[in-house]
């Protein structure tokens, strides 16, 4: 068992005290992580993306508390959400703004008292009020970084013009059909709409006629993209096998509640959006 798995099992109460003591000694985990100690002596447990657990990002914490926090690494927010709902005891976690609503809706996130944050004044005002940072009038997330999603490509395999001005449009260029791929995530539904020329809000308000005018990408089939006629949420069938992970077979993007994965029963009655034209 590696150190991260040991911390995970300990936080979920899935390890005996004897094994906890033995593991703590083997992995150098301080005794302050053991449950019988007072809260003041406990070590912060952070659920975090890989790459953010580097020393220079929490040096002020180490200076104040004398040691680093514990880290539990997750691959995506869905994994983190299900892990906490399954009993993992985390103090803080690092989602992206579009997925914060899932944690607040599940009632596993608490409002943050920004008066206790020494660096809150340095956060851009626009980010202090951004959707996902503020939910139902409460600050539930403190921005720690921001930026734009981008693409990765091999310069030797694209046209020189594209290399001078790279763009997400490569995903809709027939020249590169079958040679590009996007992450299998619910955010892709929104990106796809933007690529087709629709604004962020318009993506969820297109009429059936407007969808029909877009045509049907060959990789989609009837019923693989659906829309909730009442909320206008859009669902895209993922490549995940239903018998392996049934609750991750559909990627859903909503207008005001971010995105989430779903199973067939949630989208079964929704309207079909893409209709594959007959040859």
C-alpha positions, 0 to 999 in steps of 0.5 A: 500500500502506498502512502496516498492509499494509506491516508485514504483508507485511514480517513475513511476509517477502513484500517485498524488502529494497529495497522494505522500505527504500523503504516504511520511509522512505515510512511512517515505519517505523523501521529497527529493524523491519528483520530484520538488526538485533539482537533488542534493537532490534526493535519489538514487533509486535502483532496487535490489534482496531481501536480498541485501537491508541490511544496511551493504551493503550501510553504506558508502552511508548513511555516505556520504548522510545521509540516505539510498537509496530507493529500488525496489525489483525484483524477476528476471531480466526479471521482472526488464527489463520490469518494466524499459521499462514500465516507472519505473525510476531507477538509478541503478540495479543489474543484473547478467552478463548473462542478462546484454546484454538484458538491453544494447540491449534495450538501457536502460543502460549507460556506467560507468565511472570507474574513479569515482569509488573509489573501482574499483581498488579492483575488480579482473582484470578478473571480470573487463573484464568479458562478461556482465561487458564489452559490446561493449568495454564499462563498463556497470556493476560493479561487486559487488559479484560473486560465483558459483550456487549450489544445495540444498538437504536434507541429510536424503533423498540422498545416503551417497556417494552423501552427501559426494560429492554433485553434479549437476549430481543428476538431471540426476540420474534416482534414483532421477527421479521425486524427484528433480526440477530446477528453471524454468529459461533460465540459465537451458538450459546451465546447462543441456548441461553441465550436459550432458558432453558438454563444454559451447561453444559446447552446442550451436554447437552440431550436430543433430546426437549428440543430438540424441545420448543423448536420450530424458528425459521423461519430454520433448516432441517433439518441447519443445526444439528448436535451431536457425539454424543460431545463434545456440541459444537454447530455452526450453519450460517453464511450464508457461501457455501461456494464463497467460504470453505469453512472458515467455513461452520459455527460450532462451539461446544465445551464446554471448547475455545472455538469455531471455524469449520469446513467441512462435512466436520467436522460431516457425521456429527453429529446434527441438532438442529433439525427444521423442523416441517411446516406 
